[in-house]
Amino acid sequence: MHRHGYDLVHGLEQQKLAVQSGHWPLFRYNPAAAPGQANFALDSRAPSIPLEQYIYNETRYTMLRQSDPAEAKLLLAEAQQDVNDRWKRYEALAQESRLPPTRSPP
């Protein structure tokens, strides 16, 4: 396989891992959605792999792990927590978006 082919396959696999880890959630937002229609839709499933499985396929992260393992471990824990927190927020936004609009009192 040519190097370009490898890069393409590797890139597509990395994109898939980014989504599966929650680092790159897929969603749609339409601020002009009609009343009663969801304006925020979460298209990704909940993260199914740890962030570590995605980021340590990237040279920039493996270099940090090699040069400063303790700092890399700390930053990975913080990044994983950020992924978890963002996912919870996106789930809440998607749920709120599905709720029927509230009526104003007459």
CYANA upper distance limits for C-alpha pairs under 8 A (distance plus 0.5 A):
  1 MET  CA      5 GLY  CA      6.62
  1 MET  CA      6 TYR  CA      7.15
  2 HIS  CA      6 TYR  CA      6.94
  3 ARG  CA      7 ASP  CA      6.67
  4 HIS  CA      8 LEU  CA      6.68
  5 GLY  CA      9 VAL  CA      6.70
  6 TYR  CA     10 HIS  CA      6.34
  7 ASP  CA     11 GLY  CA      6.26
  8 LEU  CA     12 LEU  CA      6.68
  9 VAL  CA     13 GLU  CA      6.64
 10 HIS  CA     14 GLN  CA      6.54
 11 GLY  CA     15 GLN  CA      6.70
 12 LEU  CA     16 LYS  CA      6.80
 13 GLU  CA     17 LEU  CA      6.71
 14 GLN  CA     18 ALA  CA      6.52
 14 GLN  CA     54 TYR  CA      7.32
 14 GLN  CA     57 ASN  CA      8.17
 15 GLN  CA     19 VAL  CA      6.90
 16 LYS  CA     20 GLN  CA      6.64
 17 LEU  CA     21 SER  CA      6.40
 17 LEU  CA     49 ILE  CA      8.35
 17 LEU  CA     53 GLN  CA      8.01
 17 LEU  CA     54 TYR  CA      5.87
 18 ALA  CA     22 GLY  CA      6.83
 18 ALA  CA     23 HIS  CA      5.73
 18 ALA  CA     24 TRP  CA      5.79
 18 ALA  CA     25 PRO  CA      8.41
 18 ALA  CA     51 LEU  CA      8.37
 18 ALA  CA     54 TYR  CA      6.39
 19 VAL  CA     23 HIS  CA      6.59
 19 VAL  CA     24 TRP  CA      5.31
 19 VAL  CA     25 PRO  CA      5.91
 19 VAL  CA     26 LEU  CA      7.60
 19 VAL  CA     44 SER  CA      7.59
 19 VAL  CA     47 PRO  CA      7.95
 20 GLN  CA     44 SER  CA      8.48
 20 GLN  CA     45 ARG  CA      8.09
 20 GLN  CA     46 ALA  CA      8.11
 20 GLN  CA     47 PRO  CA      5.64
 20 GLN  CA     48 SER  CA      5.97
 20 GLN  CA     49 ILE  CA      6.45
 21 SER  CA     47 PRO  CA      5.36
 21 SER  CA     48 SER  CA      6.54
 21 SER  CA     49 ILE  CA      5.41
 21 SER  CA     50 PRO  CA      6.06
 21 SER  CA     51 LEU  CA      5.47
 21 SER  CA     53 GLN  CA      8.11
 21 SER  CA     54 TYR  CA      7.15
 22 GLY  CA     46 ALA  CA      7.61
 22 GLY  CA     47 PRO  CA      5.34
 22 GLY  CA     48 SER  CA      8.43
 22 GLY  CA     51 LEU  CA      7.80
 22 GLY  CA     83 VAL  CA      6.39
 22 GLY  CA     84 ASN  CA      8.20
 22 GLY  CA     87 TRP  CA      7.48
 23 HIS  CA     51 LEU  CA      7.45
 23 HIS  CA     83 VAL  CA      6.44
 25 PRO  CA     42 LEU  CA      8.33
 25 PRO  CA     43 ASP  CA      8.22
 25 PRO  CA     44 SER  CA      6.28
 25 PRO  CA     87 TRP  CA      8.32
 26 LEU  CA     42 LEU  CA      6.81
 26 LEU  CA     43 ASP  CA      5.71
 26 LEU  CA     44 SER  CA      5.55
 27 PHE  CA     40 PHE  CA      7.72
 27 PHE  CA     41 ALA  CA      5.99
 27 PHE  CA     42 LEU  CA      4.84
 27 PHE  CA     43 ASP  CA      5.50
 27 PHE  CA     44 SER  CA      7.37
 28 ARG  CA     39 ASN  CA      8.28
 28 ARG  CA     40 PHE  CA      6.18
 28 ARG  CA     41 ALA  CA      5.59
 28 ARG  CA     42 LEU  CA      7.03
 28 ARG  CA     43 ASP  CA      7.82
 29 TYR  CA     39 ASN  CA      5.93
 29 TYR  CA     40 PHE  CA      4.93
 29 TYR  CA     41 ALA  CA      6.93
 30 ASN  CA     39 ASN  CA      5.22
 30 ASN  CA     40 PHE  CA      6.91
 31 PRO  CA     39 ASN  CA      6.27
 32 ALA  CA     39 ASN  CA      7.79
 33 ALA  CA     37 GLN  CA      6.41
 33 ALA  CA     38 ALA  CA      7.18
 33 ALA  CA     39 ASN  CA      5.73
 35 PRO  CA    101 PRO  CA      7.71
 36 GLY  CA    100 PRO  CA      6.33
 36 GLY  CA    101 PRO  CA      6.54
 37 GLN  CA     97 SER  CA      8.29
 37 GLN  CA     98 ARG  CA      7.80
 38 ALA  CA     94 ALA  CA      8.35
 38 ALA  CA     97 SER  CA      5.34
 38 ALA  CA     98 ARG  CA      5.80
 39 ASN  CA     97 SER  CA      6.54
 40 PHE  CA     93 LEU  CA      7.34
 40 PHE  CA     94 ALA  CA      6.06
 40 PHE  CA     97 SER  CA      6.31
 41 ALA  CA     94 ALA  CA      6.01
 41 ALA  CA     97 SER  CA      8.18
 42 LEU  CA     90 TYR  CA      7.52
 42 LEU  CA     91 GLU  CA      7.61
 42 LEU  CA     94 ALA  CA      6.51
 46 ALA  CA     87 TRP  CA      7.96
 49 ILE  CA     53 GLN  CA      7.20
 50 PRO  CA     54 TYR  CA      8.00
 50 PRO  CA     80 GLN  CA      8.08
 51 LEU  CA     55 ILE  CA      6.79
 51 LEU  CA     76 LEU  CA      8.33
 51 LEU  CA     79 ALA  CA      8.34
 51 LEU  CA     80 GLN  CA      6.50
 51 LEU  CA     83 VAL  CA      8.47
 52 GLU  CA     56 TYR  CA      6.37
 52 GLU  CA     76 LEU  CA      7.62
 53 GLN  CA     57 ASN  CA      7.69
 54 TYR  CA     58 GLU  CA      8.09
 55 ILE  CA     61 TYR  CA      6.73
 55 ILE  CA     62 THR  CA      8.44
 56 TYR  CA     61 TYR  CA      6.26
 56 TYR  CA     62 THR  CA      5.94
 57 ASN  CA     61 TYR  CA      8.34
 57 ASN  CA     62 THR  CA      7.88
 58 GLU  CA     62 THR  CA      6.91
 59 THR  CA     63 MET  CA      6.45
 60 ARG  CA     64 LEU  CA      7.21
 61 TYR  CA     65 ARG  CA      6.83
 61 TYR  CA     72 ALA  CA      8.37
 62 THR  CA     66 GLN  CA      6.64
 63 MET  CA     67 SER  CA      6.57
 64 LEU  CA     68 ASP  CA      6.20
 64 LEU  CA     69 PRO  CA      7.52
 64 LEU  CA     71 GLU  CA      8.41
 64 LEU  CA     72 ALA  CA      6.46
 65 ARG  CA     69 PRO  CA      5.05
 65 ARG  CA     70 ALA  CA      8.31
 65 ARG  CA     71 GLU  CA      8.15
 65 ARG  CA     72 ALA  CA      5.53
 65 ARG  CA     73 LYS  CA      8.04
 68 ASP  CA     72 ALA  CA      6.63
 69 PRO  CA     73 LYS  CA      6.60
 70 ALA  CA     74 LEU  CA      6.84
 71 GLU  CA     75 LEU  CA      6.58
 72 ALA  CA     76 LEU  CA      6.46
 73 LYS  CA     77 ALA  CA      6.78
 74 LEU  CA     78 GLU  CA      6.88
 75 LEU  CA     79 ALA  CA      6.52
 76 LEU  CA     80 GLN  CA      6.50
 77 ALA  CA     81 GLN  CA      6.71
 78 GLU  CA     82 ASP  CA      6.70
 79 ALA  CA     83 VAL  CA      6.74
 80 GLN  CA     84 ASN  CA      6.74
 81 GLN  CA     85 ASP  CA      6.58
 82 ASP  CA     86 ARG  CA      6.52
 83 VAL  CA     87 TRP  CA      6.56
 84 ASN  CA     88 LYS  CA      6.84
 85 ASP  CA     89 ARG  CA      6.80
 86 ARG  CA     90 TYR  CA      6.59
 87 TRP  CA     91 GLU  CA      6.60
 88 LYS  CA     92 ALA  CA      6.70
 89 ARG  CA     93 LEU  CA      6.68
 90 TYR  CA     94 ALA  CA      6.60
 91 GLU  CA     95 GLN  CA      6.64
 92 ALA  CA     96 GLU  CA      6.56
 93 LEU  CA     97 SER  CA      6.51
 94 ALA  CA     98 ARG  CA      6.92
 95 GLN  CA     99 LEU  CA      7.15
